[in-house]
Amino acid sequence: MGDQRWRVLPLGARAAWLELCDLADALPHIRAPASARVATIEEIARLLAADIADITPAVTALVAIGVMETYRDGYRLRAY
């Protein structure tokens, strides 16, 4: 990955970033949430087939470096 932020991410966050980029092609609300639909941590965990306890630190790391951002009651992918 050519993005400089890639090197500082834990492996779980790297995997989540890649998977979310792929999912965002089919589920545009991951990139551009609608007023009626945002990607919650529960939905992200379900889509990635992961436990919430495992995906929460990955999403937190992605938010910390600006790959994702909080949006209403969920998250939005900013870098893809």
Short mmCIF file of the C-alpha atoms (twelve columns), coordinates in Angstrom:
data_MODEL
# 
_entry.id   MODEL 
# 
loop_
_atom_site.group_PDB 
_atom_site.id 
_atom_site.type_symbol 
_atom_site.label_atom_id 
_atom_site.label_alt_id 
_atom_site.label_comp_id 
_atom_site.label_asym_id 
_atom_site.label_seq_id 
_atom_site.Cartn_x 
_atom_site.Cartn_y 
_atom_site.Cartn_z 
_atom_site.pdbx_PDB_model_num 
ATOM 1  C CA . MET A 1  0.000   0.000   0.000  1 
ATOM 2  C CA . GLY A 2  1.440   3.343   -0.991 1 
ATOM 3  C CA . ASP A 3  -0.284  5.339   1.738  1 
ATOM 4  C CA . GLN A 4  2.202   6.428   4.423  1 
ATOM 5  C CA . ARG A 5  -0.309  5.618   7.166  1 
ATOM 6  C CA . TRP A 6  -0.139  1.935   6.236  1 
ATOM 7  C CA . ARG A 7  3.202   1.381   7.987  1 
ATOM 8  C CA . VAL A 8  2.017   2.496   11.416 1 
ATOM 9  C CA . LEU A 9  -1.138  0.381   11.510 1 
ATOM 10 C CA . PRO A 10 -1.523  -2.867  13.437 1 
ATOM 11 C CA . LEU A 11 -2.245  -5.921  11.265 1 
ATOM 12 C CA . GLY A 12 -5.905  -6.048  12.293 1 
ATOM 13 C CA . ALA A 13 -6.434  -2.458  11.186 1 
ATOM 14 C CA . ARG A 14 -4.674  -3.142  7.887  1 
ATOM 15 C CA . ALA A 15 -6.948  -6.087  7.201  1 
ATOM 16 C CA . ALA A 16 -10.036 -4.091  8.149  1 
ATOM 17 C CA . TRP A 17 -8.999  -1.212  5.866  1 
ATOM 18 C CA . LEU A 18 -8.553  -3.537  2.878  1 
ATOM 19 C CA . GLU A 19 -11.827 -5.338  3.489  1 
ATOM 20 C CA . LEU A 20 -13.764 -2.114  4.019  1 
ATOM 21 C CA . CYS A 21 -12.421 -0.720  0.745  1 
ATOM 22 C CA . ASP A 22 -13.702 -3.815  -1.063 1 
ATOM 23 C CA . LEU A 23 -17.051 -3.692  0.726  1 
ATOM 24 C CA . ALA A 24 -17.504 0.006   -0.011 1 
ATOM 25 C CA . ASP A 25 -17.783 -0.804  -3.716 1 
ATOM 26 C CA . ALA A 26 -20.936 -2.802  -3.029 1 
ATOM 27 C CA . LEU A 27 -22.168 -0.843  0.007  1 
ATOM 28 C CA . PRO A 28 -21.726 2.873   -0.720 1 
ATOM 29 C CA . HIS A 29 -22.968 3.920   2.725  1 
ATOM 30 C CA . ILE A 30 -19.580 2.845   4.070  1 
ATOM 31 C CA . ARG A 31 -17.994 5.751   2.154  1 
ATOM 32 C CA . ALA A 32 -20.884 8.167   1.911  1 
ATOM 33 C CA . PRO A 33 -23.481 7.525   4.613  1 
ATOM 34 C CA . ALA A 34 -27.058 8.459   3.899  1 
ATOM 35 C CA . SER A 35 -29.206 10.146  6.485  1 
ATOM 36 C CA . ALA A 36 -30.998 6.849   7.066  1 
ATOM 37 C CA . ARG A 37 -27.997 4.506   7.031  1 
ATOM 38 C CA . VAL A 38 -24.534 4.641   8.553  1 
ATOM 39 C CA . ALA A 39 -22.025 1.868   9.151  1 
ATOM 40 C CA . THR A 40 -22.105 1.044   12.853 1 
ATOM 41 C CA . ILE A 41 -19.405 -0.921  14.634 1 
ATOM 42 C CA . GLU A 42 -21.829 -3.846  14.845 1 
ATOM 43 C CA . GLU A 43 -22.414 -3.796  11.089 1 
ATOM 44 C CA . ILE A 44 -18.698 -3.493  10.358 1 
ATOM 45 C CA . ALA A 45 -17.985 -6.489  12.589 1 
ATOM 46 C CA . ARG A 46 -20.746 -8.476  10.898 1 
ATOM 47 C CA . LEU A 47 -19.554 -7.581  7.396  1 
ATOM 48 C CA . LEU A 48 -15.982 -8.515  8.257  1 
ATOM 49 C CA . ALA A 49 -17.110 -11.690 10.058 1 
ATOM 50 C CA . ALA A 50 -15.270 -10.556 13.187 1 
ATOM 51 C CA . ASP A 51 -16.092 -10.177 16.852 1 
ATOM 52 C CA . ILE A 52 -16.886 -6.641  17.981 1 
ATOM 53 C CA . ALA A 53 -14.139 -6.931  20.599 1 
ATOM 54 C CA . ASP A 54 -11.615 -7.675  17.844 1 
ATOM 55 C CA . ILE A 55 -12.757 -5.056  15.340 1 
ATOM 56 C CA . THR A 56 -13.156 -2.151  17.780 1 
ATOM 57 C CA . PRO A 57 -9.381  -1.589  18.242 1 
ATOM 58 C CA . ALA A 58 -8.887  -1.778  14.464 1 
ATOM 59 C CA . VAL A 59 -11.576 0.837   13.810 1 
ATOM 60 C CA . THR A 60 -10.169 2.986   16.616 1 
ATOM 61 C CA . ALA A 61 -6.723  2.867   14.979 1 
ATOM 62 C CA . LEU A 62 -8.220  3.753   11.584 1 
ATOM 63 C CA . VAL A 63 -10.071 6.722   13.089 1 
ATOM 64 C CA . ALA A 64 -6.918  7.875   14.909 1 
ATOM 65 C CA . ILE A 65 -4.927  8.192   11.683 1 
ATOM 66 C CA . GLY A 66 -7.755  9.617   9.572  1 
ATOM 67 C CA . VAL A 67 -8.638  6.625   7.403  1 
ATOM 68 C CA . MET A 68 -12.108 6.518   8.974  1 
ATOM 69 C CA . GLU A 69 -14.117 9.133   10.787 1 
ATOM 70 C CA . THR A 70 -17.079 9.083   13.101 1 
ATOM 71 C CA . TYR A 71 -20.323 10.070  11.460 1 
ATOM 72 C CA . ARG A 72 -23.506 10.395  13.504 1 
ATOM 73 C CA . ASP A 73 -23.862 7.066   15.326 1 
ATOM 74 C CA . GLY A 74 -21.418 5.189   13.113 1 
ATOM 75 C CA . TYR A 75 -18.358 5.467   10.924 1 
ATOM 76 C CA . ARG A 76 -17.388 6.547   7.432  1 
ATOM 77 C CA . LEU A 77 -14.422 5.423   5.346  1 
ATOM 78 C CA . ARG A 78 -12.420 8.503   4.292  1 
ATOM 79 C CA . ALA A 79 -9.462  6.862   2.511  1 
ATOM 80 C CA . TYR A 80 -10.017 4.139   -0.054 1 
# 
